[in-house]
């Protein structure tokens, strides 16, 4: 069933089959994502991450997402201007 879903989502059947057959294929990447999520405070689902620095946990009003996006954008712009100085 997972293979069928992977193909339906547009993934290559042979590659998907190989990944499903080898549980360790992406284990390091998954563990890294888990560590990063924990550092951002992920403790529920859904959890949204913006600019790999800001996290929002659970269902929130649109205003919370707007604020997070604006904060992430402001930080991103500030980082770029600092690195170009």
C-alpha positions in Angstrom: 0.0 0.0 0.0 2.8 2.4 0.8 4.4 1.8 -2.6 1.1 2.5 -4.3 0.8 5.8 -2.4 4.4 6.7 -3.2 3.8 6.1 -6.9 0.5 8.0 -6.8 2.3 10.9 -5.2 4.7 10.9 -8.2 7.7 9.1 -6.8 9.6 6.5 -8.9 8.4 3.0 -8.1 11.8 1.4 -8.1 13.3 4.0 -5.8 10.4 3.9 -3.5 10.5 0.1 -3.3 14.3 0.3 -2.5 13.7 2.8 0.3 10.9 0.8 1.8 13.0 -2.3 1.7 15.9 -0.6 3.6 14.8 0.8 6.9 18.1 2.5 7.4 18.2 4.3 4.1 17.1 7.7 5.5 17.4 7.0 9.2 20.1 9.6 9.8 18.1 12.3 8.0 15.0 11.4 10.0 16.8 11.5 13.3 18.3 14.9 12.3 14.8 16.2 11.5 13.5 14.9 14.9 16.3 16.6 16.8 15.7 19.9 14.9 12.0 19.7 15.7 12.6 19.0 19.3 15.0 22.0 19.5 12.2 24.2 18.0 9.8 22.9 20.6 7.7 20.4 18.6 5.6 18.4 21.0 2.3 18.1 19.1 0.9 17.7 15.7 0.5 19.7 13.6 3.8 21.7 14.0 4.8 24.3 11.5 8.4 25.6 11.0 9.3 28.9 9.4 12.8 29.6 8.1 14.1 26.6 10.1 14.0 28.8 13.2 10.4 29.6 14.3 7.8 27.0 15.2 4.1 27.1 15.8 2.5 24.2 17.6 -1.1 23.1 17.0 -3.9 24.8 15.1 -3.6 28.5 15.5 -5.5 31.5 14.2 -4.4 33.1 10.9 -2.9 36.1 12.8 -0.4 33.8 14.6 0.8 32.5 11.2 1.0 36.0 9.8 3.1 37.1 12.8 5.4 34.1 12.4 5.9 34.7 8.7 6.6 38.4 9.2 9.1 37.6 12.0 10.8 35.0 9.9 11.0 37.3 6.9 12.3 40.2 9.0 15.0 37.9 10.4 15.9 36.6 7.0 16.2 40.1 5.5 18.3 41.2 8.5 20.6 38.2 8.2 21.1 38.9 4.4 21.9 42.5 5.0 24.4 41.6 7.8 26.1 39.0 5.6 26.4 41.5 2.7 27.9 44.2 4.8 
